């Protein structure tokens, strides 16, 4: 399923979604957590990116595994080591993006006032602060792993 797109290896095409959507989610979620005045304007982006980014990272991970099995199963030496290094960031990236997506969605939900409370957070200020902090930590972790995965992938391809 994740092997080819129009006869081309799918991984180099799919990764562009992951390396664009993940940093966008990181920035949007951090802005939502830090800038309460911007929340009404950023909420839609946080929700959409929280749904799209994990799917893009999952597709990139699966297509990378298919590419390695199809074309680089016997790669050894320097190339094999670079591919292994690159592949080692896939699962941590996926887990951190999933965590960020869940935390960001919970934060959006928590900051939406309940019907019976005008202008207040749904679960109170303390819960909002905890979710904001968690979102910021997970945004930093996801940002780190998307950078490391992209950098190691570029090094695997270009041999530097």
C-alpha positions, 0 to 999 in steps of 0.5 A: 500500500505504501510502496509506490505512487505512479510508479515512483517510490512513495516515501520521498513523496509522502515525507513532504507531508510529514515534514511540513505538517508536523512543524506547523502543528508544533507552531500552532499548538505552541501558539495556542498554549502560550497566546490565549488571545489568539486561541479563537483564531488558531483553534481551527488550525490546531484541530486540523493539524492534530488530525492530519500530522499523525496520519502523515507521519504514520504514512511516512513511517510505513512507506519508509519501511516499504522502501527499505524492504524493497530497495535497501534490504541488503544495504550494509556499511555506511549506507546501511548505518545511515538508513538504520539511524534514520529509521530509528527516529520514526517511532519516537516521531510518531509517538511524540506527534500522536501525544502532541495531537492528543494534548493539543485537542484536549487543550482546545476542548478544555479552553472552550467554555462550557454552556453554563460558564461564560468566558471560563475554561471548561475544567478550570485554570489549573487544568488549562495550565497543566495541558498548556505545559504538556502541549509545550513539552510535547511540541518541543519533543515532536519538533526535535524528532521531526528535525532529527528524522529529516536531517538523518534522512537527508544524510542517508540520501546525500551521504554526508 
